[in-house]
Amino acid sequence: MTIETATDDPFTDLWPANARFADGFHLAELSGIATRHLTVVTCMDTRIDPLAVLGLEPGDAKIVRTAGARVTPDVLHSLVFAVHLLGGTRVLLMPHTDCGLLGSDDEIRIKLAAATGRAVDDPAIAAFDPYGITDWSVALARDVARIRSHPLLGPDVVIGAGVYDVHTGRLDPVPV
């Protein structure tokens, strides 16, 4: 199938790159099951390459990316599938230093209001839960508790955590 691109297409830089990728495509033999039985929950930050950070290859792990690597309802939804249907029975929570979610919920709402041109008391801003991070150990403990309390995940899921340092490349384990 050929994709026709218009001159006003904001993605024109991507279509040729995909064509080059497809020409050398070699991942068709992967099954979709995590061969290392690992699911990594990490941030969407562009400085994080979770496969490289952990010495993994395509097919080794399920990667769930979300703002701040926080365990939100959407992440729990993904974890249920990853753990029970896709082989990712070990869950590694991998937030990082210098994250945009570092700060209290109120501080993040103020930044969001400024970025969107809305008032802090705008209902959309006030109702938004940014899952801010003021203390890694507290945030990770809450995220582990969310996984443990989910009826389809619970206490049998193996959970680990480490904070990735975007300046050194090191992953520092955090007891959970």
CNS distance restraints for C-alpha pairs under 8 A (distance, minus, plus):
assign (resid   3 and name CA) (resid  15 and name CA) 7.66 0.50 0.50
assign (resid   5 and name CA) (resid   9 and name CA) 6.27 0.50 0.50
assign (resid   5 and name CA) (resid  12 and name CA) 6.59 0.50 0.50
assign (resid   6 and name CA) (resid  12 and name CA) 7.99 0.50 0.50
assign (resid   7 and name CA) (resid  12 and name CA) 7.86 0.50 0.50
assign (resid  11 and name CA) (resid  15 and name CA) 7.03 0.50 0.50
assign (resid  12 and name CA) (resid  16 and name CA) 7.50 0.50 0.50
assign (resid  13 and name CA) (resid  17 and name CA) 6.94 0.50 0.50
assign (resid  14 and name CA) (resid  18 and name CA) 6.15 0.50 0.50
assign (resid  15 and name CA) (resid  19 and name CA) 6.31 0.50 0.50
assign (resid  16 and name CA) (resid  20 and name CA) 6.37 0.50 0.50
assign (resid  17 and name CA) (resid  21 and name CA) 6.29 0.50 0.50
assign (resid  18 and name CA) (resid  22 and name CA) 6.02 0.50 0.50
assign (resid  19 and name CA) (resid  23 and name CA) 6.20 0.50 0.50
assign (resid  20 and name CA) (resid  24 and name CA) 6.79 0.50 0.50
assign (resid  21 and name CA) (resid  25 and name CA) 5.92 0.50 0.50
assign (resid  27 and name CA) (resid  58 and name CA) 7.78 0.50 0.50
assign (resid  30 and name CA) (resid  59 and name CA) 6.12 0.50 0.50
assign (resid  31 and name CA) (resid  59 and name CA) 7.62 0.50 0.50
assign (resid  32 and name CA) (resid  59 and name CA) 6.61 0.50 0.50
assign (resid  32 and name CA) (resid  86 and name CA) 6.68 0.50 0.50
assign (resid  33 and name CA) (resid  37 and name CA) 7.95 0.50 0.50
assign (resid  33 and name CA) (resid  59 and name CA) 6.97 0.50 0.50
assign (resid  33 and name CA) (resid  61 and name CA) 7.94 0.50 0.50
assign (resid  33 and name CA) (resid  85 and name CA) 7.95 0.50 0.50
assign (resid  33 and name CA) (resid  86 and name CA) 4.65 0.50 0.50
assign (resid  33 and name CA) (resid  87 and name CA) 5.19 0.50 0.50
assign (resid  33 and name CA) (resid  88 and name CA) 7.52 0.50 0.50
assign (resid  34 and name CA) (resid  38 and name CA) 6.23 0.50 0.50
assign (resid  34 and name CA) (resid  39 and name CA) 7.72 0.50 0.50
assign (resid  34 and name CA) (resid  59 and name CA) 5.62 0.50 0.50
assign (resid  34 and name CA) (resid  60 and name CA) 4.92 0.50 0.50
assign (resid  34 and name CA) (resid  61 and name CA) 4.56 0.50 0.50
assign (resid  34 and name CA) (resid  62 and name CA) 6.01 0.50 0.50
assign (resid  34 and name CA) (resid  86 and name CA) 6.19 0.50 0.50
assign (resid  34 and name CA) (resid  87 and name CA) 5.00 0.50 0.50
assign (resid  34 and name CA) (resid  88 and name CA) 5.52 0.50 0.50
assign (resid  35 and name CA) (resid  59 and name CA) 6.18 0.50 0.50
assign (resid  35 and name CA) (resid  60 and name CA) 4.66 0.50 0.50
assign (resid  35 and name CA) (resid  61 and name CA) 6.66 0.50 0.50
assign (resid  35 and name CA) (resid  87 and name CA) 7.14 0.50 0.50
assign (resid  36 and name CA) (resid  60 and name CA) 4.89 0.50 0.50
assign (resid  36 and name CA) (resid  61 and name CA) 6.06 0.50 0.50
assign (resid  36 and name CA) (resid  88 and name CA) 7.55 0.50 0.50
assign (resid  37 and name CA) (resid  60 and name CA) 7.27 0.50 0.50
assign (resid  37 and name CA) (resid  61 and name CA) 6.48 0.50 0.50
assign (resid  37 and name CA) (resid  87 and name CA) 5.11 0.50 0.50
assign (resid  37 and name CA) (resid  88 and name CA) 4.24 0.50 0.50
assign (resid  37 and name CA) (resid  89 and name CA) 5.30 0.50 0.50
assign (resid  37 and name CA) (resid  90 and name CA) 5.91 0.50 0.50
assign (resid  38 and name CA) (resid  60 and name CA) 7.12 0.50 0.50
assign (resid  38 and name CA) (resid  61 and name CA) 4.80 0.50 0.50
assign (resid  38 and name CA) (resid  62 and name CA) 6.34 0.50 0.50
assign (resid  38 and name CA) (resid  87 and name CA) 7.27 0.50 0.50
assign (resid  38 and name CA) (resid  88 and name CA) 4.28 0.50 0.50
assign (resid  38 and name CA) (resid  89 and name CA) 5.88 0.50 0.50
assign (resid  38 and name CA) (resid  90 and name CA) 4.65 0.50 0.50
assign (resid  38 and name CA) (resid  91 and name CA) 5.90 0.50 0.50
assign (resid  38 and name CA) (resid  92 and name CA) 7.33 0.50 0.50
assign (resid  39 and name CA) (resid  61 and name CA) 5.43 0.50 0.50
assign (resid  39 and name CA) (resid  62 and name CA) 4.53 0.50 0.50
assign (resid  39 and name CA) (resid  63 and name CA) 5.83 0.50 0.50
assign (resid  39 and name CA) (resid  64 and name CA) 7.29 0.50 0.50
assign (resid  39 and name CA) (resid  79 and name CA) 7.73 0.50 0.50
assign (resid  39 and name CA) (resid  82 and name CA) 6.76 0.50 0.50
assign (resid  39 and name CA) (resid  83 and name CA) 7.63 0.50 0.50
assign (resid  39 and name CA) (resid  88 and name CA) 4.75 0.50 0.50
assign (resid  39 and name CA) (resid  89 and name CA) 6.88 0.50 0.50
assign (resid  39 and name CA) (resid  90 and name CA) 5.97 0.50 0.50
assign (resid  39 and name CA) (resid  91 and name CA) 4.78 0.50 0.50
assign (resid  39 and name CA) (resid  92 and name CA) 6.22 0.50 0.50
assign (resid  40 and name CA) (resid  50 and name CA) 7.71 0.50 0.50
assign (resid  40 and name CA) (resid  61 and name CA) 6.99 0.50 0.50
assign (resid  40 and name CA) (resid  62 and name CA) 6.19 0.50 0.50
assign (resid  40 and name CA) (resid  63 and name CA) 4.93 0.50 0.50
assign (resid  40 and name CA) (resid  64 and name CA) 6.03 0.50 0.50
assign (resid  40 and name CA) (resid  91 and name CA) 5.86 0.50 0.50
assign (resid  40 and name CA) (resid  92 and name CA) 4.81 0.50 0.50
assign (resid  40 and name CA) (resid  93 and name CA) 6.06 0.50 0.50
assign (resid  40 and name CA) (resid  94 and name CA) 6.85 0.50 0.50
assign (resid  41 and name CA) (resid  63 and name CA) 6.16 0.50 0.50
assign (resid  41 and name CA) (resid  64 and name CA) 4.73 0.50 0.50
assign (resid  41 and name CA) (resid  65 and name CA) 5.92 0.50 0.50
assign (resid  41 and name CA) (resid  66 and name CA) 7.49 0.50 0.50
assign (resid  41 and name CA) (resid  69 and name CA) 5.70 0.50 0.50
assign (resid  41 and name CA) (resid  70 and name CA) 7.79 0.50 0.50
assign (resid  41 and name CA) (resid  71 and name CA) 7.98 0.50 0.50
assign (resid  41 and name CA) (resid  91 and name CA) 7.31 0.50 0.50
assign (resid  41 and name CA) (resid  92 and name CA) 6.15 0.50 0.50
assign (resid  41 and name CA) (resid  93 and name CA) 4.90 0.50 0.50
assign (resid  41 and name CA) (resid  94 and name CA) 5.86 0.50 0.50
assign (resid  41 and name CA) (resid  95 and name CA) 7.87 0.50 0.50
assign (resid  42 and name CA) (resid  50 and name CA) 7.61 0.50 0.50
assign (resid  42 and name CA) (resid  63 and name CA) 7.43 0.50 0.50
assign (resid  42 and name CA) (resid  64 and name CA) 6.26 0.50 0.50
assign (resid  42 and name CA) (resid  65 and name CA) 5.04 0.50 0.50
assign (resid  42 and name CA) (resid  66 and name CA) 6.41 0.50 0.50
assign (resid  42 and name CA) (resid  68 and name CA) 7.14 0.50 0.50
assign (resid  42 and name CA) (resid  69 and name CA) 4.26 0.50 0.50
assign (resid  42 and name CA) (resid  70 and name CA) 7.79 0.50 0.50
assign (resid  42 and name CA) (resid  93 and name CA) 6.31 0.50 0.50
assign (resid  42 and name CA) (resid  94 and name CA) 4.79 0.50 0.50
assign (resid  42 and name CA) (resid  95 and name CA) 5.52 0.50 0.50
assign (resid  43 and name CA) (resid  48 and name CA) 7.57 0.50 0.50
assign (resid  43 and name CA) (resid  65 and name CA) 5.11 0.50 0.50
assign (resid  43 and name CA) (resid  66 and name CA) 4.98 0.50 0.50
assign (resid  43 and name CA) (resid  67 and name CA) 5.17 0.50 0.50
assign (resid  43 and name CA) (resid  68 and name CA) 4.86 0.50 0.50
assign (resid  43 and name CA) (resid  69 and name CA) 4.24 0.50 0.50
assign (resid  43 and name CA) (resid  70 and name CA) 7.78 0.50 0.50
assign (resid  43 and name CA) (resid  94 and name CA) 7.43 0.50 0.50
assign (resid  43 and name CA) (resid  95 and name CA) 6.03 0.50 0.50
assign (resid  43 and name CA) (resid  96 and name CA) 7.41 0.50 0.50
assign (resid  44 and name CA) (resid  48 and name CA) 7.63 0.50 0.50
assign (resid  44 and name CA) (resid  65 and name CA) 5.09 0.50 0.50
assign (resid  44 and name CA) (resid  66 and name CA) 5.36 0.50 0.50
assign (resid  44 and name CA) (resid  67 and name CA) 5.71 0.50 0.50
assign (resid  44 and name CA) (resid  68 and name CA) 7.38 0.50 0.50
assign (resid  44 and name CA) (resid  69 and name CA) 7.57 0.50 0.50
assign (resid  45 and name CA) (resid  67 and name CA) 7.71 0.50 0.50
assign (resid  45 and name CA) (resid  99 and name CA) 7.85 0.50 0.50
assign (resid  47 and name CA) (resid 166 and name CA) 6.58 0.50 0.50
assign (resid  48 and name CA) (resid  53 and name CA) 7.59 0.50 0.50
assign (resid  48 and name CA) (resid 166 and name CA) 7.34 0.50 0.50
assign (resid  49 and name CA) (resid  53 and name CA) 6.06 0.50 0.50
assign (resid  50 and name CA) (resid  54 and name CA) 6.18 0.50 0.50
assign (resid  50 and name CA) (resid  56 and name CA) 7.99 0.50 0.50
assign (resid  50 and name CA) (resid  63 and name CA) 7.65 0.50 0.50
assign (resid  51 and name CA) (resid  55 and name CA) 5.94 0.50 0.50
assign (resid  51 and name CA) (resid  56 and name CA) 4.64 0.50 0.50
assign (resid  51 and name CA) (resid  57 and name CA) 6.09 0.50 0.50
assign (resid  51 and name CA) (resid  58 and name CA) 7.40 0.50 0.50
assign (resid  52 and name CA) (resid  56 and name CA) 6.11 0.50 0.50
assign (resid  52 and name CA) (resid  57 and name CA) 7.82 0.50 0.50
assign (resid  53 and name CA) (resid 169 and name CA) 7.12 0.50 0.50
assign (resid  53 and name CA) (resid 170 and name CA) 7.98 0.50 0.50
assign (resid  53 and name CA) (resid 171 and name CA) 7.78 0.50 0.50
assign (resid  56 and name CA) (resid  60 and name CA) 6.08 0.50 0.50
assign (resid  56 and name CA) (resid  61 and name CA) 7.61 0.50 0.50
assign (resid  61 and name CA) (resid  88 and name CA) 6.57 0.50 0.50
assign (resid  62 and name CA) (resid  82 and name CA) 6.73 0.50 0.50
assign (resid  62 and name CA) (resid  86 and name CA) 7.87 0.50 0.50
assign (resid  62 and name CA) (resid  88 and name CA) 6.26 0.50 0.50
assign (resid  64 and name CA) (resid  75 and name CA) 7.13 0.50 0.50
assign (resid  64 and name CA) (resid  78 and name CA) 7.34 0.50 0.50
assign (resid  65 and name CA) (resid  69 and name CA) 6.52 0.50 0.50
assign (resid  66 and name CA) (resid  70 and name CA) 6.63 0.50 0.50
assign (resid  66 and name CA) (resid  75 and name CA) 7.54 0.50 0.50
assign (resid  67 and name CA) (resid 101 and name CA) 7.34 0.50 0.50
assign (resid  68 and name CA) (resid  95 and name CA) 6.05 0.50 0.50
assign (resid  68 and name CA) (resid  96 and name CA) 7.65 0.50 0.50
assign (resid  68 and name CA) (resid  99 and name CA) 6.57 0.50 0.50
assign (resid  68 and name CA) (resid 100 and name CA) 7.23 0.50 0.50
assign (resid  68 and name CA) (resid 101 and name CA) 5.64 0.50 0.50
assign (resid  68 and name CA) (resid 131 and name CA) 7.92 0.50 0.50
assign (resid  69 and name CA) (resid  93 and name CA) 6.91 0.50 0.50
assign (resid  69 and name CA) (resid  94 and name CA) 6.41 0.50 0.50
assign (resid  69 and name CA) (resid  95 and name CA) 5.05 0.50 0.50
assign (resid  70 and name CA) (resid  75 and name CA) 7.84 0.50 0.50
assign (resid  70 and name CA) (resid  95 and name CA) 7.70 0.50 0.50
assign (resid  70 and name CA) (resid 131 and name CA) 6.85 0.50 0.50
assign (resid  70 and name CA) (resid 139 and name CA) 7.91 0.50 0.50
assign (resid  70 and name CA) (resid 143 and name CA) 6.63 0.50 0.50
assign (resid  71 and name CA) (resid  75 and name CA) 5.42 0.50 0.50
assign (resid  71 and name CA) (resid  76 and name CA) 6.48 0.50 0.50
assign (resid  71 and name CA) (resid 143 and name CA) 5.24 0.50 0.50
assign (resid  71 and name CA) (resid 146 and name CA) 7.03 0.50 0.50
assign (resid  71 and name CA) (resid 147 and name CA) 7.68 0.50 0.50
assign (resid  72 and name CA) (resid  76 and name CA) 6.29 0.50 0.50
assign (resid  73 and name CA) (resid  77 and name CA) 6.26 0.50 0.50
assign (resid  74 and name CA) (resid  78 and name CA) 6.41 0.50 0.50
assign (resid  75 and name CA) (resid  79 and name CA) 6.07 0.50 0.50
assign (resid  76 and name CA) (resid  80 and name CA) 6.25 0.50 0.50
assign (resid  76 and name CA) (resid 147 and name CA) 6.89 0.50 0.50
assign (resid  76 and name CA) (resid 150 and name CA) 7.79 0.50 0.50
assign (resid  77 and name CA) (resid  81 and name CA) 6.88 0.50 0.50
assign (resid  78 and name CA) (resid  82 and name CA) 6.08 0.50 0.50
assign (resid  79 and name CA) (resid  83 and name CA) 5.77 0.50 0.50
assign (resid  79 and name CA) (resid 153 and name CA) 7.91 0.50 0.50
assign (resid  80 and name CA) (resid  84 and name CA) 5.99 0.50 0.50
assign (resid  80 and name CA) (resid  85 and name CA) 7.84 0.50 0.50
assign (resid  80 and name CA) (resid 152 and name CA) 6.42 0.50 0.50
assign (resid  80 and name CA) (resid 153 and name CA) 6.46 0.50 0.50
assign (resid  81 and name CA) (resid  85 and name CA) 5.20 0.50 0.50
assign (resid  81 and name CA) (resid  86 and name CA) 6.34 0.50 0.50
assign (resid  82 and name CA) (resid  86 and name CA) 4.67 0.50 0.50
assign (resid  82 and name CA) (resid  87 and name CA) 6.20 0.50 0.50
assign (resid  82 and name CA) (resid  88 and name CA) 5.06 0.50 0.50
assign (resid  82 and name CA) (resid  89 and name CA) 7.24 0.50 0.50
assign (resid  83 and name CA) (resid  87 and name CA) 5.69 0.50 0.50
assign (resid  83 and name CA) (resid  88 and name CA) 4.65 0.50 0.50
assign (resid  83 and name CA) (resid  89 and name CA) 4.54 0.50 0.50
assign (resid  83 and name CA) (resid  90 and name CA) 7.60 0.50 0.50
assign (resid  83 and name CA) (resid 153 and name CA) 7.83 0.50 0.50
assign (resid  83 and name CA) (resid 157 and name CA) 7.93 0.50 0.50
assign (resid  84 and name CA) (resid  88 and name CA) 7.54 0.50 0.50
assign (resid  84 and name CA) (resid  89 and name CA) 7.30 0.50 0.50
assign (resid  89 and name CA) (resid 157 and name CA) 6.33 0.50 0.50
assign (resid  89 and name CA) (resid 158 and name CA) 6.82 0.50 0.50
assign (resid  90 and name CA) (resid 157 and name CA) 6.51 0.50 0.50
assign (resid  90 and name CA) (resid 158 and name CA) 4.92 0.50 0.50
assign (resid  90 and name CA) (resid 159 and name CA) 6.07 0.50 0.50
assign (resid  90 and name CA) (resid 160 and name CA) 7.81 0.50 0.50
assign (resid  91 and name CA) (resid 157 and name CA) 7.24 0.50 0.50
assign (resid  91 and name CA) (resid 158 and name CA) 6.09 0.50 0.50
assign (resid  91 and name CA) (resid 159 and name CA) 4.80 0.50 0.50
assign (resid  91 and name CA) (resid 160 and name CA) 6.27 0.50 0.50
assign (resid  92 and name CA) (resid 159 and name CA) 5.83 0.50 0.50
assign (resid  92 and name CA) (resid 160 and name CA) 4.74 0.50 0.50
assign (resid  92 and name CA) (resid 161 and name CA) 5.26 0.50 0.50
assign (resid  92 and name CA) (resid 162 and name CA) 7.52 0.50 0.50
assign (resid  93 and name CA) (resid 140 and name CA) 7.79 0.50 0.50
assign (resid  93 and name CA) (resid 159 and name CA) 7.52 0.50 0.50
assign (resid  93 and name CA) (resid 160 and name CA) 6.24 0.50 0.50
assign (resid  93 and name CA) (resid 161 and name CA) 4.56 0.50 0.50
assign (resid  93 and name CA) (resid 162 and name CA) 6.50 0.50 0.50
assign (resid  94 and name CA) (resid 161 and name CA) 5.84 0.50 0.50
assign (resid  94 and name CA) (resid 162 and name CA) 5.22 0.50 0.50
assign (resid  94 and name CA) (resid 163 and name CA) 5.55 0.50 0.50
assign (resid  94 and name CA) (resid 164 and name CA) 6.43 0.50 0.50
assign (resid  95 and name CA) (resid 162 and name CA) 7.02 0.50 0.50
assign (resid  95 and name CA) (resid 163 and name CA) 5.15 0.50 0.50
assign (resid  95 and name CA) (resid 164 and name CA) 6.18 0.50 0.50
assign (resid  96 and name CA) (resid 163 and name CA) 4.99 0.50 0.50
assign (resid  96 and name CA) (resid 164 and name CA) 4.39 0.50 0.50
assign (resid  96 and name CA) (resid 165 and name CA) 5.69 0.50 0.50
assign (resid  96 and name CA) (resid 166 and name CA) 6.63 0.50 0.50
assign (resid  97 and name CA) (resid 163 and name CA) 6.90 0.50 0.50
assign (resid  97 and name CA) (resid 164 and name CA) 6.32 0.50 0.50
assign (resid  97 and name CA) (resid 165 and name CA) 5.13 0.50 0.50
assign (resid  97 and name CA) (resid 166 and name CA) 6.02 0.50 0.50
assign (resid  98 and name CA) (resid 102 and name CA) 7.34 0.50 0.50
assign (resid  98 and name CA) (resid 166 and name CA) 7.21 0.50 0.50
assign (resid 101 and name CA) (resid 108 and name CA) 6.94 0.50 0.50
assign (resid 101 and name CA) (resid 130 and name CA) 7.38 0.50 0.50
assign (resid 101 and name CA) (resid 131 and name CA) 7.35 0.50 0.50
assign (resid 101 and name CA) (resid 132 and name CA) 5.11 0.50 0.50
assign (resid 101 and name CA) (resid 133 and name CA) 5.84 0.50 0.50
assign (resid 102 and name CA) (resid 132 and name CA) 5.98 0.50 0.50
assign (resid 102 and name CA) (resid 133 and name CA) 4.67 0.50 0.50
assign (resid 102 and name CA) (resid 134 and name CA) 5.91 0.50 0.50
assign (resid 103 and name CA) (resid 107 and name CA) 5.97 0.50 0.50
assign (resid 103 and name CA) (resid 108 and name CA) 6.42 0.50 0.50
assign (resid 103 and name CA) (resid 132 and name CA) 5.54 0.50 0.50
assign (resid 103 and name CA) (resid 133 and name CA) 5.34 0.50 0.50
assign (resid 103 and name CA) (resid 134 and name CA) 5.08 0.50 0.50
assign (resid 104 and name CA) (resid 108 and name CA) 6.32 0.50 0.50
assign (resid 104 and name CA) (resid 132 and name CA) 5.12 0.50 0.50
assign (resid 104 and name CA) (resid 133 and name CA) 6.26 0.50 0.50
assign (resid 104 and name CA) (resid 134 and name CA) 5.85 0.50 0.50
assign (resid 105 and name CA) (resid 109 and name CA) 6.12 0.50 0.50
assign (resid 105 and name CA) (resid 129 and name CA) 7.10 0.50 0.50
assign (resid 105 and name CA) (resid 130 and name CA) 5.89 0.50 0.50
assign (resid 105 and name CA) (resid 131 and name CA) 6.46 0.50 0.50
assign (resid 105 and name CA) (resid 132 and name CA) 4.82 0.50 0.50
assign (resid 105 and name CA) (resid 133 and name CA) 7.87 0.50 0.50
assign (resid 106 and name CA) (resid 110 and name CA) 6.25 0.50 0.50
assign (resid 107 and name CA) (resid 111 and name CA) 6.50 0.50 0.50
assign (resid 108 and name CA) (resid 112 and name CA) 6.11 0.50 0.50
assign (resid 108 and name CA) (resid 130 and name CA) 6.85 0.50 0.50
assign (resid 108 and name CA) (resid 132 and name CA) 6.92 0.50 0.50
assign (resid 109 and name CA) (resid 113 and name CA) 5.98 0.50 0.50
assign (resid 109 and name CA) (resid 120 and name CA) 6.62 0.50 0.50
assign (resid 109 and name CA) (resid 125 and name CA) 6.30 0.50 0.50
assign (resid 109 and name CA) (resid 126 and name CA) 7.35 0.50 0.50
assign (resid 109 and name CA) (resid 128 and name CA) 7.64 0.50 0.50
assign (resid 109 and name CA) (resid 130 and name CA) 7.37 0.50 0.50
assign (resid 110 and name CA) (resid 114 and name CA) 6.28 0.50 0.50
assign (resid 110 and name CA) (resid 120 and name CA) 5.89 0.50 0.50
assign (resid 111 and name CA) (resid 115 and name CA) 6.14 0.50 0.50
assign (resid 112 and name CA) (resid 116 and name CA) 6.09 0.50 0.50
assign (resid 112 and name CA) (resid 125 and name CA) 7.39 0.50 0.50
assign (resid 113 and name CA) (resid 117 and name CA) 5.78 0.50 0.50
assign (resid 113 and name CA) (resid 118 and name CA) 4.81 0.50 0.50
assign (resid 113 and name CA) (resid 119 and name CA) 5.62 0.50 0.50
assign (resid 113 and name CA) (resid 120 and name CA) 5.40 0.50 0.50
assign (resid 113 and name CA) (resid 125 and name CA) 6.53 0.50 0.50
assign (resid 114 and name CA) (resid 118 and name CA) 6.50 0.50 0.50
assign (resid 114 and name CA) (resid 119 and name CA) 7.58 0.50 0.50
assign (resid 118 and name CA) (resid 122 and name CA) 6.36 0.50 0.50
assign (resid 118 and name CA) (resid 125 and name CA) 7.63 0.50 0.50
assign (resid 119 and name CA) (resid 125 and name CA) 7.59 0.50 0.50
assign (resid 120 and name CA) (resid 125 and name CA) 5.98 0.50 0.50
assign (resid 120 and name CA) (resid 126 and name CA) 6.50 0.50 0.50
assign (resid 121 and name CA) (resid 125 and name CA) 6.58 0.50 0.50
assign (resid 121 and name CA) (resid 126 and name CA) 5.55 0.50 0.50
assign (resid 122 and name CA) (resid 126 and name CA) 5.99 0.50 0.50
assign (resid 123 and name CA) (resid 127 and name CA) 5.88 0.50 0.50
assign (resid 124 and name CA) (resid 128 and name CA) 6.18 0.50 0.50
assign (resid 133 and name CA) (resid 139 and name CA) 6.05 0.50 0.50
assign (resid 134 and name CA) (resid 138 and name CA) 7.99 0.50 0.50
assign (resid 134 and name CA) (resid 139 and name CA) 7.63 0.50 0.50
assign (resid 135 and name CA) (resid 139 and name CA) 6.16 0.50 0.50
assign (resid 136 and name CA) (resid 140 and name CA) 5.93 0.50 0.50
assign (resid 137 and name CA) (resid 141 and name CA) 5.98 0.50 0.50
assign (resid 137 and name CA) (resid 174 and name CA) 7.58 0.50 0.50
assign (resid 138 and name CA) (resid 142 and name CA) 6.22 0.50 0.50
assign (resid 139 and name CA) (resid 143 and name CA) 6.24 0.50 0.50
assign (resid 140 and name CA) (resid 144 and name CA) 6.06 0.50 0.50
assign (resid 140 and name CA) (resid 161 and name CA) 7.61 0.50 0.50
assign (resid 140 and name CA) (resid 176 and name CA) 7.22 0.50 0.50
assign (resid 141 and name CA) (resid 145 and name CA) 6.13 0.50 0.50
assign (resid 141 and name CA) (resid 176 and name CA) 6.46 0.50 0.50
assign (resid 142 and name CA) (resid 146 and name CA) 6.22 0.50 0.50
assign (resid 143 and name CA) (resid 147 and name CA) 6.46 0.50 0.50
assign (resid 144 and name CA) (resid 148 and name CA) 6.09 0.50 0.50
assign (resid 144 and name CA) (resid 159 and name CA) 7.38 0.50 0.50
assign (resid 144 and name CA) (resid 176 and name CA) 7.24 0.50 0.50
assign (resid 145 and name CA) (resid 149 and name CA) 5.91 0.50 0.50
assign (resid 146 and name CA) (resid 150 and name CA) 6.30 0.50 0.50
assign (resid 147 and name CA) (resid 153 and name CA) 6.22 0.50 0.50
assign (resid 147 and name CA) (resid 154 and name CA) 6.26 0.50 0.50
assign (resid 148 and name CA) (resid 153 and name CA) 6.33 0.50 0.50
assign (resid 148 and name CA) (resid 154 and name CA) 4.06 0.50 0.50
assign (resid 148 and name CA) (resid 155 and name CA) 5.23 0.50 0.50
assign (resid 148 and name CA) (resid 157 and name CA) 7.69 0.50 0.50
assign (resid 149 and name CA) (resid 153 and name CA) 7.46 0.50 0.50
assign (resid 149 and name CA) (resid 154 and name CA) 5.52 0.50 0.50
assign (resid 149 and name CA) (resid 155 and name CA) 7.84 0.50 0.50
assign (resid 150 and name CA) (resid 154 and name CA) 5.51 0.50 0.50
assign (resid 153 and name CA) (resid 157 and name CA) 6.28 0.50 0.50
assign (resid 159 and name CA) (resid 176 and name CA) 7.49 0.50 0.50
assign (resid 160 and name CA) (resid 173 and name CA) 7.93 0.50 0.50
assign (resid 160 and name CA) (resid 174 and name CA) 7.64 0.50 0.50
assign (resid 160 and name CA) (resid 175 and name CA) 7.37 0.50 0.50
assign (resid 160 and name CA) (resid 176 and name CA) 6.42 0.50 0.50
assign (resid 161 and name CA) (resid 173 and name CA) 5.88 0.50 0.50
assign (resid 161 and name CA) (resid 174 and name CA) 5.32 0.50 0.50
assign (resid 161 and name CA) (resid 175 and name CA) 6.83 0.50 0.50
assign (resid 161 and name CA) (resid 176 and name CA) 6.67 0.50 0.50
assign (resid 162 and name CA) (resid 171 and name CA) 5.72 0.50 0.50
assign (resid 162 and name CA) (resid 172 and name CA) 5.04 0.50 0.50
assign (resid 162 and name CA) (resid 173 and name CA) 4.00 0.50 0.50
assign (resid 162 and name CA) (resid 174 and name CA) 5.00 0.50 0.50
assign (resid 163 and name CA) (resid 171 and name CA) 5.52 0.50 0.50
assign (resid 163 and name CA) (resid 172 and name CA) 5.24 0.50 0.50
assign (resid 163 and name CA) (resid 173 and name CA) 6.53 0.50 0.50
assign (resid 163 and name CA) (resid 174 and name CA) 7.01 0.50 0.50
assign (resid 164 and name CA) (resid 169 and name CA) 6.66 0.50 0.50
assign (resid 164 and name CA) (resid 170 and name CA) 5.81 0.50 0.50
assign (resid 164 and name CA) (resid 171 and name CA) 4.30 0.50 0.50
assign (resid 164 and name CA) (resid 172 and name CA) 6.35 0.50 0.50
assign (resid 165 and name CA) (resid 169 and name CA) 5.43 0.50 0.50
assign (resid 165 and name CA) (resid 170 and name CA) 5.40 0.50 0.50
assign (resid 165 and name CA) (resid 171 and name CA) 6.25 0.50 0.50
assign (resid 165 and name CA) (resid 172 and name CA) 7.73 0.50 0.50
assign (resid 166 and name CA) (resid 170 and name CA) 7.73 0.50 0.50
